[in-house]
């Protein structure tokens, strides 16, 4: 895709997040019914607001402060629904995003971007459609590691981990949008890692100018400060995501059966952390099958 066109799509995506229009859900439903009647002449017409069973493969939509959030149900864990973020900005997908079509509309399923919703939250969402059995099998086979990559005609462009690429910027924003829903169970899965105050002192910024970086690129990952959440985001390179790995931070080791796209390091001094020093303290070892 032309880089200029990709830039325009990305800017439109950012505008939809930062300047969302006010949404009237009931009006959307009424307009949807009218369109179905006028264009398809099918009766009776069902609204897409839930009498549908809450099943794996279903795609829904809800709004967070007027920002549309599409998602797909993948599993149910301890009373919560595990879901994957879905986006209608499928042009910004990379090789880890599964591009699908539902009711003639294109979407990108972000296979790496899972979060958790309550049953009540799902029931209040708008039902959009259901993934085909064939596509759901491809999706679950990829997530479980039965297949190592998505079909070439159903995934985005392969790009390296660099903020110079709109796909990486898009992924960062998509993760931020649903972070509060991720943190409902992250602590149990060790996707949020805490470092001791003693170790933290070793990586604080010295009192010299020019060291206040908010993003730093390492060999196999990218570090990004999120001061408002007291977190440092660790984004792993696409080529090692999904692999069995051991992450060593200082002298602590964390094993991952399947390395996610992102983990977080918690700190009360995020703005004072020297990302270059932190980079040197993190080691990523990929285990061969």
N, C-alpha and C positions, 0 to 999 in steps of 0.2 A: 504493500500500500504506500502511496506517495506520502513522504514525511510531512509535507505541509497539510495535507488532508488529515493525517493522524493528529497533528497539532491542533487543528480546528475542532476535531472530535473531542480531544482531551480538554480543551478550553470549555467546550459546551458541557462536558461532564462536570468540571470544577464549578461552573456557574450553576448547574443544577443542585449542587451540594451547598454552595455558599449563599446562593440567592434563590432558595426554593419558592415556588409559587404556592399560594394558599390552596389547599385541596379540600374539596367538599365530597366526601366519600359517597354520600347518598346520591348526589347529582351524577357522579361517575356511574353508579349502578343504573340509574334511570336512563342515562344516555346510552349505556351499553345495551339495555333491553330494546330501546328504540332502534338502534343500529341493527340488532339481530332481526327484528321484525321487518324492517324496511329492506335489508339486503339479502336475507336468507329465507324469509317467509316460513320459518319453522315455528310450530306451536306444539305444546306449550313452551314458553321461554323460561329458563331457569336463571336466576341471578347467580353470580359467582360468589355470593357471600354464604358460606358454609351450610348446608345440609350434607356436604361431602364428607365421607369418613376421613379421619386423619391417618393417611397411609404413606408408606415409603414411596418416594418418587413424585409426590404431589408438590406443586410449586404454588407459593402464596406470595402475597404482597401486603406489607403494612407500612405505616409512615411514622418516622421518628422525627419530631419537630419539622414536619412537612417534607422530610427527605424520604423518597421511596426506597424501601428495602425489600427486594425480592429474595426468596429463599426456597430451598428444596429440603423436604424431610428425608433424612438418611437413616435415623435410628431413634430408639427411645432408651434413655439411661436414667435410672433412679428418679423417675417422675418428670424428667425434663426431655424435651425433644431435641435431639442433635440434628442440626440443619447445616446446609452449605449455602453460603452467600451466592446469589445469582445476580447477574447484571444484564440489562438490556444494552449496555455499551460493549457489545461483543467484539467490536473492532479493536478494542484496547487489550484483548486477551493475549496471553503468551502461551508457551508450550504446556503449561500446567493447567490451563483452563479448557474445559470441555464445551465446545460450541454445539448447541442443539437448536432445533426448531419445534415450537409448541404452538399449535393453532396459527400457523403461518407467521409467527413472530420469532425472531432470532434472539437467543440468550447465550451468555457464557456462564457455565457453572464453575465456580472457583473451588476446585477440588481441595485446595489447601486451606480454605478460609471457613472453618467450621465454628459454630457458636451454638448457644443453647437457649431454648424458649420454653415457657410453661404451656400447659395445655390451654389455659385461658387465653394466652397471647396468640396462640395459633388459631383458636376458634374465632377470635376477633379479626383475624386477617382475611383478606380477599383471596378466594381461590382463583388461580390463574389457569391451571391446566395440569396435565400429568405427563411425566416422561414416559416414552415408549419402553416396553419391556427390553427391547434390544439395547437401547441407549442406557437404561438403568443397569443392565448387566455389565456393559462396558465400564460404566462409572464405578460400580462396586468392585469389579476386577482390578481396576487401576488403583483404587484406594487401598485395597487389601494387598496389593503387590503381585497379584497373579499375572498382570501384564505390566511391563516396565514403562510403557509410554502410550499415550492416547493415539487413536488413528490420525494420520497426517491430515486428512480432510476434515477432521472434527476438533482441531486444536488451533491455538493462536500461533503467532510467529515465535521462533526460538530467538531469545535475546539474552545477553549476559546480564549479570546483576550490576547495574550502574544507573545512577540517577539521571544519566543522559538519555535514557529510554523512557518513553511515555508509558510503556507497559509496566515498568517498575514503579513509577510514580503512581500509576493507577492502583497497583496492588497495595501500596502503602496506604493510600486513602481508603480503599475498600476495607482493609484491616482495621483502621482507626474508627470507621463508622460503626462497627459492631463490637468494639473492644469491650464495652461494659457487659455484653452478653457472653463473651468468651470467659471473662474472669469469674463467672459463676462456678466453674469447676476447674479452672486452670491450676489452682493450688494443689488439687489432688493429683494432677497429671504432671506436676513439676515443670510446667511450661512457664511458670514465674519462679525465677531463681533469686534467692537472697544471698548477698555476700556479707561477711562479717564486718563490723565497723573497723577492725584492725586492718583487714585487707583493703577496705575502701580508702583508708588514709594513704595507702601506697599509690593510688591512682588519681589523687586529686590534682587539679591544675596548679602548677607553681605560680607564684606571684610575679608573672612576667606577661607582657602583652603578646597578643597574637596566637594564643593557644585555645581560645574559646570556640572550638569546632563543635558544631551540632550534628554533623554527619561525618563518618570516617569509613573508608573502604579498606577492608582487610583482604587476605588471600581468598578465603572461602565464604566470607560473609560481610555484611554491611552493618555498621552500628549507627543508630539514630536516637538522639535524645528526645524524650517525651516528658518535659518538665512538669506539665500540669498533672500527669498521672503518676509522677515519681518513678518512671520506668525508662529503661534503655531498651530499645527494640533491636533484636539481633535477627537480621534477614539473611537466610542462607542462600548460597548460589543455587540456581535451578538444577544444575547437574548433580548435586548431592542430596537434594530434597527427596524424601521417601526412602532413603537408604538407612540401613542399620548403622548407628553411629554412637560414639562416646564423646561427650563434650567435657573438656577439663577447664575449669575456671579456677585459677590459682592451683590449690591442691585438692579441690573437690571434683569428683567425676559424676556425670549424669548420663545414664544410658537411654538411648532412644531406639526402640525397635524399628520405628519409621520416622525419620527426621522430618519435622514439620517445616513449613516455609519460615515461620517466625517463632521465636521464644522471647521472653522478656527478663531483664535483670532489674530487680527492684533496688532503689536507693533513695534515701531522703536528701541526698546531695547531688541530684542529677546534673544540675547546671555547673557544678564544680568538678565533675568527673573529666579527666583527661582521656578522651576516647582513644588516642594513640597508645597510651599506656595500657588501657583496658584491652585493646586489641592484642597486645603482646602477652597478656595474661590468659587469653582464651585460645585453646587448642581444639581443633576438630579432627577426630580420627574416624575414618570410614572403615567399617568392618566388612571384609569380603565374605560372601556366602560360601 
